[in-house]
Structure formats: C-alpha cells, structure tokens
C-alpha cells in the first residue's frame, strides 16, 4: 500500500506525506498484518480448505487451542513410507500438465476438535521442470534434459493425498553414469530464482562444444582424441555412429 498516493494534488501536501511515509509505514504494515491475522482466525477451517489455503490452516491450528496440531517424521501414503527430506512426485490436477516434484520439509496433521476432521499436510520445497524454465529462458531448450529439474527456495503446503510416489534426484554426473534409470529418476545441478526468473549459480556450469552450452547428459557427444574436448555431432557436421571405433580430430586440431 503506497502512502504517497493518499495525498492531495498540491505539492505542499504531497511533500508532507512523503516525509511522513517512512514513519507511518511500519504502523500501517502492522495494522494490515493484524487484519490478515484476524481474517485467518475468523475464517473457518472448511472455508480455508475449500480455498486450498493450506498454509493458513497450519498457521491457524498452531495458534488456536480448539485444534490439535502434530508433526511427524514419516507418513504412509498408498502403502509407501514417505519421510522427511524425501523427494516426491505430487499430482497436478491439470491432466495436460506434468506432475510436480518437491522435497518434503515437514509432515503434519491438523484436527479440528469440534468436527474431528483430520487434514494431513506436507510442506514441500519445489523443484522446477524444463517446461517451466524454457518459457522464461527459451534458449535453454537445447541443453536442458527432459529429466532435469531445478531446485528453488519456494515452499508450500500440499495435501498428503496428492503425493503420488517417491522419486530419485541425483546430480548430473551420477545421472550420466547410471546404467538403468526410469521416469522417476531426475537430476539437479542448478538453482532457479522464482521471483527474478533466472539461474542463481549458472557461473558454476562448464560450457561445451562450438555452441558453448552446458552439457546435456541425455544427448550424445563425440570427443576429440587430440584436445579431449567434447562436441555435439550436429555442431561438427557428423552423423551419430559414423565415428565409432575411429579416431576423431576436431576442426581446431585437424
């Protein structure tokens, strides 16, 4: 809320309001916070549940005595034990969009004592998928693998029943060296800032080939036998398989 916009059109009043804004802003923020807290307290669990305001349900449960709030180290979902720090696949209600991936930070339950309604919740730290990144970084499409995910600092609560199953998240090198991996195995090497919509540690990634892009472990590369550098087949004008069991020298070394 901008206090400056509450001024009259004359310069004197506007100038006075600007000078006062730095002092009054903390008070205004405090009043807004109180109103929000009161809104959460006055809103029933049923309404919060309908609106999927799960974080507010947890906050309300922790602050009020009419609710029983418990935290756990593990939970059993569809016959599978889910523990803290486990990586999980979370169902997306939109069937046309890929399911979500998150790391379990907290497992808790809330019981409203008047109705004995039980709500099981998990706080997760989100990972971002390829399609969520390339809409902001279209040039990254070629080097981001289909099984690559990106860690974030964004947390949220989900209903425990929306967790589909556990999944595996490894680093890029480990993924490359795995002989067998299924669709529930992902790799992570970069962090994504959701607010600024950019990578936070891109400077740690080594670039390869003539195109100077990060390594994609899901693509095939050819290594120059002289300089030991790696290249995409397409970038150096080769067909895959044409240099099997043969020595290869790149354009710089040939």
Backbone bond lengths (Angstrom), bond angles and torsions (degrees), N, CA, C in turn:
res aa  C-N    CA-C-N  psi(-1)  N-CA   C-N-CA  omega(-1)  CA-C   N-CA-C  phi
1 X - - - 1.459 - - 1.513 107.44 -
2 X 1.351 118.27 125.10 1.453 122.15 -174.91 1.524 109.84 -98.29
3 X 1.318 117.44 113.68 1.461 121.92 -178.30 1.513 110.95 -65.54
4 X 1.331 117.94 -30.85 1.461 121.95 -177.57 1.525 110.71 -58.05
5 X 1.311 118.77 -32.72 1.455 122.43 -177.44 1.520 112.70 -72.99
6 X 1.314 118.19 -5.90 1.453 121.11 -179.50 1.531 112.00 -90.63
7 X 1.304 118.33 5.15 1.467 121.56 -174.11 1.518 111.31 -85.82
8 X 1.371 114.45 165.73 1.456 120.74 172.40 1.519 109.37 -79.05
9 X 1.317 116.24 177.49 1.458 119.94 -176.25 1.513 112.56 -77.62
10 X 1.353 118.09 -20.90 1.460 118.06 -176.98 1.515 110.65 -76.03
11 X 1.307 115.96 148.80 1.462 122.33 -173.28 1.513 112.32 -65.59
12 X 1.346 116.91 -34.23 1.456 119.88 -177.23 1.521 110.69 -63.70
13 X 1.341 116.85 -45.83 1.461 120.32 -179.64 1.507 110.56 -66.04
14 X 1.337 115.54 -40.38 1.462 118.88 -179.08 1.524 111.07 -64.09
15 X 1.324 115.91 -42.73 1.460 120.13 179.99 1.516 111.03 -63.09
16 X 1.342 116.86 -39.79 1.457 121.12 178.82 1.508 111.24 -64.01
17 X 1.347 116.20 -40.42 1.461 120.22 -179.36 1.515 111.31 -66.27
18 X 1.326 116.02 -38.57 1.465 119.78 179.51 1.518 110.52 -63.29
19 X 1.358 116.10 -41.89 1.461 119.52 -179.73 1.524 111.27 -64.61
20 X 1.344 117.56 -33.35 1.451 121.03 -177.01 1.524 112.62 -83.80
21 X 1.329 117.44 -18.34 1.460 120.28 -171.44 1.520 112.76 -61.53
22 X 1.329 117.61 -38.13 1.460 119.88 -178.00 1.521 111.62 -65.43
23 X 1.354 117.52 -27.37 1.450 120.71 -179.50 1.527 111.57 -85.61
24 X 1.321 115.37 -37.32 1.464 119.52 -174.45 1.518 112.80 -85.32
25 X 1.338 117.35 -21.02 1.457 120.10 -176.36 1.520 113.62 -57.75
26 X 1.343 119.83 -46.23 1.475 119.39 177.82 1.522 112.44 -58.86
27 X 1.353 116.67 -37.31 1.467 120.64 179.01 1.517 110.39 -65.71
28 X 1.344 115.27 -43.44 1.468 119.96 179.68 1.522 110.36 -63.50
29 X 1.334 116.20 -43.65 1.472 119.93 178.88 1.519 110.83 -60.57
30 X 1.340 115.86 -39.01 1.458 120.34 179.73 1.518 110.43 -64.67
31 X 1.350 116.83 -41.49 1.455 120.52 178.89 1.530 110.97 -64.95
32 X 1.338 116.32 -41.81 1.464 120.41 178.32 1.518 109.99 -62.26
33 X 1.340 116.56 -43.40 1.464 121.04 179.30 1.522 110.89 -60.77
34 X 1.347 116.46 -40.97 1.464 120.08 179.17 1.524 110.85 -64.32
35 X 1.353 115.74 -40.59 1.463 119.24 179.45 1.523 110.81 -64.09
36 X 1.343 116.29 -40.66 1.456 120.07 178.36 1.518 111.18 -64.57
37 X 1.340 116.54 -41.94 1.457 120.88 178.51 1.520 110.34 -62.28
38 X 1.343 116.18 -42.29 1.463 120.54 179.95 1.522 110.23 -65.45
39 X 1.343 116.29 -37.73 1.464 120.24 178.95 1.524 110.96 -62.86
40 X 1.333 116.50 -42.43 1.460 120.81 178.64 1.520 110.81 -63.80
41 X 1.348 115.72 -42.81 1.457 119.83 -178.99 1.526 111.70 -66.30
42 X 1.343 116.51 -37.69 1.456 120.42 -177.15 1.524 112.92 -79.00
43 X 1.342 116.84 -19.10 1.457 120.39 -179.35 1.518 109.79 -83.95
44 X 1.320 116.59 132.39 1.461 120.60 -177.91 1.518 111.16 -71.70
45 X 1.340 115.36 158.81 1.457 120.18 176.62 1.525 110.16 -59.59
46 X 1.307 116.25 -36.38 1.460 120.98 -179.23 1.520 110.95 -61.26
47 X 1.333 116.83 -44.05 1.461 120.92 179.57 1.524 111.24 -68.08
48 X 1.319 116.27 -42.32 1.460 119.67 178.25 1.525 110.90 -62.52
49 X 1.329 116.08 -38.27 1.461 120.99 179.70 1.527 110.16 -66.66
50 X 1.332 116.74 -43.20 1.466 120.69 179.16 1.517 111.07 -61.43
51 X 1.330 115.77 -37.74 1.460 120.96 -179.06 1.528 112.44 -84.15
52 X 1.334 116.32 0.39 1.469 122.22 -179.42 1.533 112.00 57.31
53 X 1.329 116.37 34.91 1.463 121.40 175.85 1.527 107.97 -91.45
54 X 1.319 114.19 73.47 1.458 120.53 -170.95 1.527 112.55 -71.94
55 X 1.322 117.13 -36.72 1.476 119.66 178.20 1.521 110.49 -62.52
56 X 1.346 116.78 -36.93 1.457 121.05 178.25 1.523 111.38 -67.32
57 X 1.339 116.59 -34.11 1.466 119.92 176.72 1.529 110.10 -62.30
58 X 1.333 116.01 -45.32 1.469 120.40 179.47 1.523 110.25 -63.70
59 X 1.332 116.63 -44.52 1.461 120.32 -179.59 1.527 110.74 -61.28
60 X 1.324 116.15 -44.62 1.462 120.49 -179.82 1.526 110.88 -63.76
61 X 1.334 116.24 -41.03 1.460 120.27 -178.97 1.522 112.03 -65.27
62 X 1.309 117.08 -36.39 1.461 121.23 -178.55 1.531 111.88 -74.22
63 X 1.333 116.28 -20.99 1.460 119.73 -176.07 1.517 113.63 -99.25
64 X 1.339 118.67 -17.00 1.464 120.12 -172.53 1.525 111.37 -118.27
65 X 1.326 115.81 143.22 1.464 121.54 -175.10 1.527 113.45 -79.16
66 X 1.344 117.06 -15.12 1.463 118.24 -177.70 1.528 112.33 -79.33
67 X 1.359 115.97 3.85 1.456 121.11 -179.67 1.527 109.73 -123.55
68 X 1.310 114.25 149.16 1.465 120.36 175.76 1.528 108.12 -106.27
69 X 1.314 116.36 118.39 1.462 122.24 -177.47 1.524 109.24 -114.86
70 X 1.333 116.28 129.08 1.466 121.25 -179.50 1.526 109.62 -134.45
71 X 1.340 115.92 147.21 1.462 121.71 173.62 1.522 109.40 -116.82
72 X 1.343 115.97 151.50 1.459 121.24 -174.33 1.529 110.52 -135.18
73 X 1.327 115.01 161.75 1.462 121.38 175.52 1.520 111.86 -90.24
74 X 1.326 116.68 -20.52 1.465 120.72 -179.14 1.518 110.04 -155.96
75 X 1.333 114.88 164.85 1.459 121.49 178.07 1.527 108.06 -149.05
76 X 1.308 116.50 147.99 1.458 120.63 -179.89 1.522 108.99 -102.77
77 X 1.337 115.79 121.04 1.458 121.79 -178.74 1.523 108.62 -128.80
78 X 1.328 115.74 122.18 1.469 121.30 -179.61 1.520 111.71 52.00
79 X 1.320 115.90 40.28 1.455 121.32 177.39 1.510 115.05 79.62
80 X 1.333 117.97 2.14 1.459 121.95 -177.90 1.535 109.75 -113.81
81 X 1.331 116.27 133.94 1.454 121.36 179.22 1.531 109.43 -82.04
82 X 1.324 115.80 120.80 1.466 121.99 177.16 1.521 107.96 -107.12
83 X 1.340 116.48 126.86 1.461 121.17 -177.88 1.525 110.91 -115.56
84 X 1.328 115.29 166.77 1.454 120.44 175.80 1.530 109.96 -57.87
85 X 1.313 116.52 140.19 1.472 125.75 179.85 1.524 113.41 77.99
86 X 1.330 117.82 -5.02 1.462 119.60 175.04 1.527 109.85 -64.71
87 X 1.334 115.65 147.47 1.457 121.28 173.44 1.530 107.84 -95.06
88 X 1.329 115.99 134.97 1.463 119.73 -173.17 1.523 111.12 -136.26
89 X 1.326 114.60 156.15 1.460 122.67 171.93 1.529 107.35 -96.92
90 X 1.317 116.31 131.10 1.460 122.16 -175.35 1.523 109.27 -117.88
91 X 1.291 116.58 130.02 1.460 122.12 -173.48 1.524 111.67 -63.11
92 X 1.317 115.03 132.78 1.463 121.83 172.28 1.525 107.75 -98.76
93 X 1.316 116.74 124.45 1.470 120.62 -177.17 1.512 112.18 -64.47
94 X 1.335 117.17 -22.21 1.461 121.11 176.25 1.524 108.28 -83.19
95 X 1.310 116.59 110.62 1.470 120.66 -175.36 1.522 112.69 -68.23
96 X 1.328 117.37 -15.57 1.461 121.05 -179.65 1.523 112.66 -88.76
97 X 1.318 116.38 -2.48 1.469 121.10 -178.01 1.528 109.07 -119.97
98 X 1.334 115.93 144.66 1.468 120.74 -179.97 1.526 111.08 -60.83
99 X 1.329 115.11 151.79 1.458 120.05 176.24 1.523 109.89 -66.64
100 X 1.329 114.92 160.08 1.457 121.31 -179.21 1.532 110.77 -84.25
101 X 1.331 115.17 164.44 1.462 121.39 175.29 1.526 107.91 -132.68
102 X 1.331 115.88 134.74 1.457 119.55 -179.73 1.514 111.53 -150.44
103 X 1.335 115.32 164.60 1.460 122.52 175.08 1.523 108.37 -107.02
104 X 1.335 117.24 134.76 1.462 121.70 -176.43 1.530 110.39 -76.12
105 X 1.331 116.40 117.03 1.463 121.82 177.16 1.523 112.24 -97.88
106 X 1.328 116.37 -32.31 1.461 120.87 -176.82 1.523 109.57 -152.08
107 X 1.338 115.68 143.70 1.468 122.37 174.29 1.527 106.91 -123.71
108 X 1.312 118.14 125.49 1.454 119.72 -176.62 1.527 111.06 -148.78
109 X 1.321 114.68 166.47 1.465 120.82 175.89 1.519 108.85 -136.48
110 X 1.325 114.55 149.90 1.456 121.63 178.12 1.521 107.96 -127.90
111 X 1.328 116.20 129.01 1.461 121.64 176.02 1.523 108.08 -120.33
112 X 1.334 115.76 120.29 1.454 120.00 173.76 1.523 107.44 -82.91
113 X 1.328 116.56 114.26 1.465 121.31 -169.20 1.520 113.02 -64.01
114 X 1.345 118.09 -28.21 1.466 119.77 -178.62 1.522 112.55 -71.35
115 X 1.330 116.93 -31.48 1.475 120.98 -178.49 1.521 112.57 -113.74
116 X 1.354 116.84 -13.36 1.473 123.60 -175.81 1.522 112.17 60.48
117 X 1.322 116.36 24.30 1.463 120.00 176.01 1.525 109.19 -73.65
118 X 1.330 116.23 128.10 1.463 122.63 -178.54 1.524 109.65 -103.08
119 X 1.316 115.30 128.49 1.466 121.11 176.26 1.521 107.86 -123.05
120 X 1.320 116.92 119.76 1.467 122.23 177.87 1.526 108.82 -100.41
121 X 1.319 115.33 128.35 1.455 120.99 -173.77 1.526 111.44 -131.08
122 X 1.320 114.85 153.83 1.463 120.96 173.47 1.525 108.63 -131.60
123 X 1.335 115.59 132.49 1.461 119.16 172.06 1.526 107.44 -89.36
124 X 1.319 116.63 126.79 1.462 120.51 -177.11 1.518 110.69 -121.87
125 X 1.312 114.76 149.68 1.460 121.73 171.54 1.517 106.65 -101.81
126 X 1.325 116.04 121.11 1.461 120.66 -169.38 1.525 113.40 -76.77
127 X 1.327 114.64 148.52 1.456 123.37 163.79 1.530 107.28 -108.52
128 X 1.322 115.91 150.49 1.461 120.94 176.73 1.522 109.17 -103.30
129 X 1.326 116.22 142.78 1.462 121.61 177.57 1.535 110.95 -93.84
130 X 1.327 114.38 172.51 1.467 121.86 -178.07 1.528 112.00 -55.39
131 X 1.334 116.86 -49.68 1.464 120.33 -176.38 1.522 112.62 -63.39
132 X 1.335 116.61 -27.24 1.459 119.99 178.96 1.525 111.30 -77.45
133 X 1.343 116.48 -21.47 1.458 120.86 -178.83 1.527 111.39 -89.49
134 X 1.330 117.22 -45.99 1.468 119.84 -171.70 1.523 112.86 -69.16
135 X 1.318 117.92 -17.02 1.472 118.20 174.53 1.522 110.33 -68.04
136 X 1.339 117.09 -22.14 1.464 121.67 176.00 1.530 111.31 -103.49
137 X 1.345 116.61 -27.16 1.465 121.61 -179.66 1.530 109.01 -128.12
138 X 1.338 118.37 72.50 1.478 120.69 -174.97 1.526 113.73 -59.76
139 X 1.321 118.36 -28.29 1.464 120.60 -179.44 1.524 111.91 -70.39
140 X 1.312 117.09 -15.63 1.468 120.60 -179.35 1.523 112.04 -82.08
141 X 1.323 117.48 -4.68 1.465 121.03 -176.99 1.526 112.40 -55.14
142 X 1.344 117.29 -39.28 1.455 120.72 -173.06 1.533 113.33 -73.90
143 X 1.333 117.71 -27.72 1.465 118.18 -176.47 1.528 114.25 -106.42
144 X 1.321 118.49 -9.99 1.461 120.26 175.53 1.523 108.77 -84.53
145 X 1.324 116.67 124.70 1.452 120.74 179.79 1.518 111.72 -78.46
146 X 1.319 116.25 160.17 1.466 121.12 -179.77 1.525 112.28 -65.72
147 X 1.331 116.48 -25.77 1.466 120.78 -179.95 1.524 112.39 -101.06
148 X 1.312 116.68 10.53 1.460 120.26 179.70 1.522 110.20 -87.89
149 X 1.313 116.27 135.20 1.454 122.10 176.50 1.516 109.28 -128.93
150 X 1.322 116.67 162.00 1.455 121.44 -172.16 1.521 110.11 -126.94
151 X 1.313 116.17 127.09 1.470 120.71 -178.79 1.529 110.06 -71.71
152 X 1.330 115.45 151.43 1.461 121.54 177.69 1.529 109.00 -136.61
153 X 1.318 115.43 173.92 1.465 121.42 174.19 1.519 110.74 -104.53
154 X 1.329 116.82 18.59 1.455 121.86 -177.39 1.522 110.31 -93.87
155 X 1.331 116.35 123.06 1.460 122.58 179.43 1.522 109.94 -113.30
156 X 1.335 115.56 153.57 1.452 120.81 177.30 1.521 108.91 -160.85
157 X 1.326 116.10 161.93 1.456 120.94 175.87 1.528 109.90 -97.79
158 X 1.322 115.55 141.56 1.462 121.53 174.45 1.527 108.25 -130.17
159 X 1.309 115.79 155.71 1.457 119.89 174.08 1.520 108.82 -70.10
160 X 1.315 117.30 137.70 1.468 120.96 -176.27 1.524 111.36 -59.24
161 X 1.342 117.08 -33.34 1.460 119.31 -177.03 1.528 113.61 -71.35
162 X 1.350 117.17 -9.21 1.469 119.09 177.67 1.523 112.09 -85.67
163 X 1.333 117.08 -6.48 1.471 120.38 176.89 1.516 108.89 -75.90
164 X 1.320 116.43 124.39 1.468 122.42 -176.98 1.524 110.75 -84.25
165 X 1.334 115.98 -51.07 1.462 120.79 -178.45 1.520 109.93 -172.06
166 X 1.332 114.84 170.43 1.461 119.79 174.40 1.529 109.54 -76.31
167 X 1.322 115.63 156.56 1.458 120.39 173.84 1.527 108.50 -138.37
168 X 1.304 116.20 172.12 1.463 122.16 -177.60 1.521 109.41 -113.23
169 X 1.334 116.30 132.49 1.461 121.56 176.02 1.519 108.31 -124.98
170 X 1.333 116.57 119.98 1.466 122.43 -178.05 1.529 108.63 -123.23
171 X 1.337 115.98 174.65 1.462 117.61 176.27 1.526 109.18 -82.55
172 X 1.314 115.75 172.51 1.468 121.56 -172.25 1.530 112.18 -63.27
173 X 1.315 116.52 -43.78 1.472 120.14 -178.21 1.521 111.42 -66.10
174 X 1.328 116.20 -41.52 1.459 119.88 178.81 1.523 110.89 -63.72
175 X 1.324 116.29 -39.43 1.468 120.00 178.06 1.527 110.74 -62.35
176 X 1.340 116.34 -42.18 1.462 121.11 -179.39 1.524 111.30 -62.65
177 X 1.332 117.59 -36.21 1.465 121.67 -176.61 1.530 113.84 -86.51
178 X 1.334 117.55 -4.49 1.459 120.02 179.31 1.523 110.67 -73.14
179 X 1.324 116.21 129.41 1.459 120.26 179.29 1.526 111.45 -76.07
180 X 1.318 115.91 -39.32 1.461 119.87 -179.46 1.520 109.32 -130.85
181 X 1.301 116.04 124.93 1.468 120.60 175.30 1.525 108.45 -145.75
182 X 1.319 115.65 140.43 1.459 119.80 -177.27 1.519 110.59 -103.42
183 X 1.318 116.31 -170.12 1.464 121.82 -175.14 1.523 112.85 -71.29
184 X 1.342 117.36 -8.21 1.466 119.91 178.55 1.529 111.60 -100.80
185 X 1.330 116.72 12.95 1.463 121.58 176.42 1.521 108.86 -108.04
186 X 1.317 116.18 125.10 1.462 122.06 -177.79 1.521 109.67 -126.67
187 X 1.324 115.70 163.41 1.462 119.08 175.14 1.526 109.79 -129.05
188 X 1.332 114.62 149.78 1.465 121.97 -176.44 1.514 110.10 -135.11
189 X 1.309 117.16 131.49 1.468 121.44 177.15 1.524 112.72 -138.17
190 X 1.331 117.22 -12.37 1.458 120.43 -176.69 1.521 111.52 -128.82
191 X 1.326 114.72 154.23 1.460 121.47 175.16 1.532 109.16 -104.92
192 X 1.323 116.30 146.00 1.459 121.69 -179.13 1.515 109.36 -122.01
193 X 1.335 115.68 128.01 1.457 121.21 176.69 1.527 108.17 -89.17
194 X 1.313 116.91 113.02 1.459 121.68 -174.49 1.521 111.57 -65.94
195 X 1.321 117.55 -36.88 1.464 120.78 -177.03 1.527 111.80 -73.61
196 X 1.324 117.13 -48.32 1.470 120.12 -178.22 1.522 112.39 -84.45
197 X 1.345 116.47 -12.22 1.467 122.24 178.99 1.527 111.49 56.96
198 X 1.342 114.49 53.78 1.457 119.01 176.43 1.527 109.27 -154.93
199 X 1.341 115.47 162.48 1.459 121.30 176.83 1.527 108.82 -75.30
200 X 1.323 116.19 141.09 1.461 119.76 -178.46 1.526 113.09 -95.54
201 X 1.330 117.86 -15.75 1.477 120.06 -177.04 1.524 111.70 -133.66
202 X 1.322 116.16 35.81 1.468 120.46 -178.40 1.522 111.53 -62.36
203 X 1.322 117.46 -27.32 1.474 120.99 -178.32 1.529 112.54 -68.52
204 X 1.324 118.29 -9.21 1.465 120.96 179.13 1.527 112.16 -89.95
205 X 1.324 117.18 -5.94 1.462 121.71 -174.92 1.521 110.62 -95.23
206 X 1.314 116.01 129.29 1.462 121.62 177.48 1.525 110.02 -78.69
207 X 1.349 116.35 143.22 1.460 121.67 -178.79 1.529 109.67 -103.58
208 X 1.332 116.08 147.41 1.462 122.15 -175.06 1.524 110.57 -129.02
209 X 1.338 113.65 166.07 1.460 123.40 170.12 1.533 111.63 67.96
210 X 1.335 115.51 178.01 1.455 121.40 177.25 1.522 111.05 -67.39
211 X 1.323 115.65 -28.66 1.465 120.38 -177.09 1.520 112.44 -80.89
212 X 1.326 117.24 -7.67 1.471 122.34 176.50 1.527 112.06 52.48
213 X 1.342 113.54 59.45 1.452 120.57 177.65 1.519 109.75 -120.98
214 X 1.336 118.20 156.88 1.467 120.58 176.32 1.522 110.87 -60.97
215 X 1.285 115.17 152.99 1.457 122.99 179.69 1.528 110.22 -64.94
216 X 1.328 115.30 133.74 1.467 121.76 174.68 1.522 107.46 -112.32
217 X 1.323 119.63 105.97 1.462 121.68 -175.84 1.527 113.89 -66.73
218 X 1.329 117.18 -8.05 1.457 120.58 178.34 1.527 112.29 -91.25
219 X 1.342 117.35 -2.93 1.465 121.94 178.16 1.524 109.84 -108.07
220 X 1.334 116.15 161.25 1.464 121.53 177.47 1.526 110.35 -95.48
221 X 1.315 115.52 140.74 1.459 122.56 -179.96 1.523 108.66 -126.49
222 X 1.329 115.07 160.76 1.455 120.57 172.30 1.526 108.09 -122.15
223 X 1.348 115.64 139.57 1.460 120.03 -176.85 1.524 110.39 -104.99
224 X 1.320 115.95 133.87 1.461 121.14 175.55 1.525 108.55 -70.58
225 X 1.325 116.65 129.02 1.465 120.97 -177.10 1.522 112.32 -73.40
226 X 1.319 117.51 -10.50 1.463 119.83 -179.05 1.533 111.87 -100.05
227 X 1.326 116.50 -54.84 1.479 118.86 -177.00 1.531 112.20 -93.87
228 X 1.342 116.93 -9.08 1.463 123.32 177.36 1.538 113.85 68.68
229 X 1.315 117.72 12.75 1.449 120.48 177.46 1.525 111.27 -83.23
230 X 1.329 115.36 154.99 1.460 121.50 -175.85 1.532 110.75 -107.14
231 X 1.356 114.64 143.42 1.454 120.24 -177.39 1.534 110.31 -137.31
232 X 1.345 115.52 148.92 1.464 119.34 168.73 1.527 108.26 -69.86
233 X 1.312 117.23 140.91 1.470 120.72 177.37 1.531 110.28 -55.48
234 X 1.326 115.53 -46.14 1.466 120.23 -176.12 1.518 111.42 -63.13
235 X 1.318 117.19 -38.01 1.463 120.59 -176.56 1.527 112.76 -68.12
236 X 1.340 117.10 -27.85 1.471 119.94 179.50 1.527 111.45 -105.47
237 X 1.326 116.56 12.88 1.466 120.68 173.44 1.509 115.01 71.92
238 X 1.335 118.37 32.06 1.457 121.48 179.60 1.525 110.89 -113.24
239 X 1.317 115.60 155.27 1.450 121.29 172.30 1.524 108.36 -95.78
240 X 1.305 116.31 139.54 1.460 120.13 -179.56 1.520 110.11 -62.32
241 X 1.330 115.42 133.08 1.453 121.31 -179.45 1.518 113.49 94.46
242 X 1.351 116.68 -14.03 1.468 119.22 -176.65 1.518 112.89 -73.05
243 X 1.343 117.62 -16.37 1.456 120.11 -178.80 1.524 112.10 -119.47
244 X 1.309 116.65 23.45 1.464 119.12 176.90 1.521 109.65 -65.87
245 X 1.346 115.39 131.42 1.466 122.58 179.86 1.532 112.78 62.58
246 X 1.314 116.92 21.36 1.464 121.18 176.54 1.518 108.80 -123.55
247 X 1.334 115.28 154.14 1.447 118.90 174.24 1.520 109.62 -77.42
248 X 1.323 114.37 145.37 1.475 118.59 178.58 1.516 109.39 -130.02
249 X 1.339 114.95 133.83 1.466 121.09 174.58 1.511 107.99 -120.73
250 X 1.321 115.61 129.29 1.473 120.15 -178.01 1.527 109.84 -72.13
251 X 1.322 116.44 174.68 1.462 121.44 -176.94 1.513 112.93 -63.98
252 X 1.308 118.19 -26.39 1.458 121.16 179.05 1.524 111.38 -76.40
253 X 1.330 116.58 -32.20 1.469 121.04 -174.94 1.537 112.45 -96.34
254 X 1.316 116.93 -16.87 1.475 119.91 -175.44 1.527 109.83 -79.38
